[in-house]
């Protein structure tokens, strides 16, 4: 008669272990999909508020920051920190601020304006793309350039070297744009104020 309790115990343990081991079989696939989705959108900052934008351009922000609304600040803002293209060091330093929205075919559908007394750029290799900066832009980093982003104010540089580098980078980008059949405006067409060393 002692055999029955032992057999029942073994049956319970076996059924429990089989039930536990087979339940989570599909979970790893779901986790991978979730991770892929986060990776696809997690590397960019899409701020809808000034606070989110300020965090996005900070030293611990994102390599690409693209506001989804017009933003206004009554204080100077600073783009700071070293970032890499798509967060990949092998692709080189790069920081992009894009003031526009686009459709699935990458056609620009909306452009936005950042109104600020001064936008300080301290991140190397920063590109401002489309839209408008209403205020002065002060550049204190190499590799800065404009990709059809208008500056309704002055474009100021911390040194002659940084200004010369800007002119060189813009010339290279203009040449590449023409070769690719893309439209890209000269700095003098994009800046309403002065372009000079401060």
N, C-alpha and C positions, 0 to 999 in steps of 0.2 A: 504493500500500500504506500510505501514511502516513494516508490518510483513515480507515481502520478504527479506529486508536487514538483519533483525534479524536472520531469518532462514538460510540465506546464511552464515552469520558469524558463527553461531553454527556449521554448516556443515564443514566449513573450520577448525575451532578449533578442532573438533572431529577427522577429517581425519589426521590433523597434529599430534595430540597426539597419535593416534593409530600407525602412521608411525614411530614416534620417539621411542615409547616403544617397538616395535617388532624388530627393526633393530639390536641391539647389543646382541641378545639372545645367539649367539655362542661364543662371545668373551671371557667369563671367562674360557671356556675349552682350548682355544688357549693359554691364559696367563699361565694356569697351566702347560701345556705341555712345554712351553718355560722355566718356572721356574724349572721344573724337569730336563730339559736338562742342564741348567746352574748349578744346584746343582750337577749333575753327574760329570761334568768336572771342575767345578769352584773351587773345594777344592784342586786341584793339580796344581803345576807349571811345565810347560813343556818348559823350556827355550831352545832356539836355539842360543842364544848369551850370551856372558859373562855378559853383563849388566843385562839381564833378570835373569840369574842365581844368580848374586849378590843380586838382589832385592828379589829373592825367598828364599834365606837363611838368610835374615836379620830378625831382631826382629819383624817386621811387615810383614814378608813373609808368606810362606805356610808350613803346617805340612809335606807335601811330595813334594820333588823337584826331577824331573827326566829329566835331559838334553836329548835333542834329537840330539846332535852333540858333537864332540870333542871340548873341550874348553881350552883356554890357558890364564893365567893371569901372568903378570910379577910382581904383588904385592900379598902379603899375603891376604887370604880371611878368613872371620869369619862366622861360623854358630852360630847364637845367638837367644835367646828368648825361652820362654816356650810354647810348643805346645802339642796338644792332638791327640790321634789316631782318625782319621776321624773327627777332630775338635769337638770331643765329650769328655767332661771332665770326664764323668763316665767311659770311656774306659782307662783312665790313660794317663800320659805323654808319648809322642812318637814323634820322628822326623825321617824321612826317606829320605835319598839321594840315589836314584837309578840311576846308570850309565849304563842303558841298555834299549832296546826296546823289546817288546814281542808281540806275535800274540794273536788271540782270545782265544786260548787254554792255554795262559800264558806260552808258550814256548819262551825262550829267543832267539831272532832273531839277535840282534846286541848288542855289548858292546862298551861303550865310555870311553874316557880318559880325566881326568881333570889334566892339567899341571899347577902347582902352586908352588911357593917357600915353603909356609907353609899354610896348611888348619887348622885353629884354630876351635876347636869344643867346644862351650860353652853351647849348648842346651842339657839339660838332656835327657837321653834315645834316643840318636841318633844312628841309624843303617846306615851303608854304605853298599849298596847292589850292587854286580857285578861291572864290569868295573874296571878301574884302576885310582888311584890317583898317579900321577907322581910328587913326592915332599914329604916333611915331613907332618905328621899329629900330631898336638899338642892337647891333650885332657884335658880340664879343667871342666869336668862335669861327673856325675855318669850315669851309664847305657849304656855307649858307647860300641858298638860291631860291628864286621865285619861279613857280610853275603856274603862270596865269593867275596868280593871286595879286589883287590890287592893294596898294597901300595908299590910303587917303591921309597922307601925312608925309613925314620925312623918313628916309632910310639912312640911318646913321651907323658909322663903324667905329670901333674902339681904336683902330690903327690903320695906317696906310697898307700894311701887309694884308690885313683882313679884307679891306676894300678891293685890293688887287686880286686876291684869291676869289672873291665874289665875281669880279668881272671875268676872270678866267673860267670859272665853273659855268657861268651863264653862257659864255661864248661856246663852250663845249656842248652844253645842252641844246643850244640853238642849232648848232650844226647837226647834232644827232636827230633832233625833231624834224629838220628839213629832210634829212636822209630817209626818215621813217614816214614822211608825208603827213606829219602832225603839225598842228598850229600851235605856236608858242610865241608869246609877245616879248619884246625887249623890255628891259627894266625901266627905261625911260618912258615907255608906254603905260607901265603899271604903277609908277610912283608919281603922285601929284605934287609932292613937295621936292625938297632937295635930296640928292644922293651924295653924301660927303662924310668925311671923318669928323667926329665930334670933338 
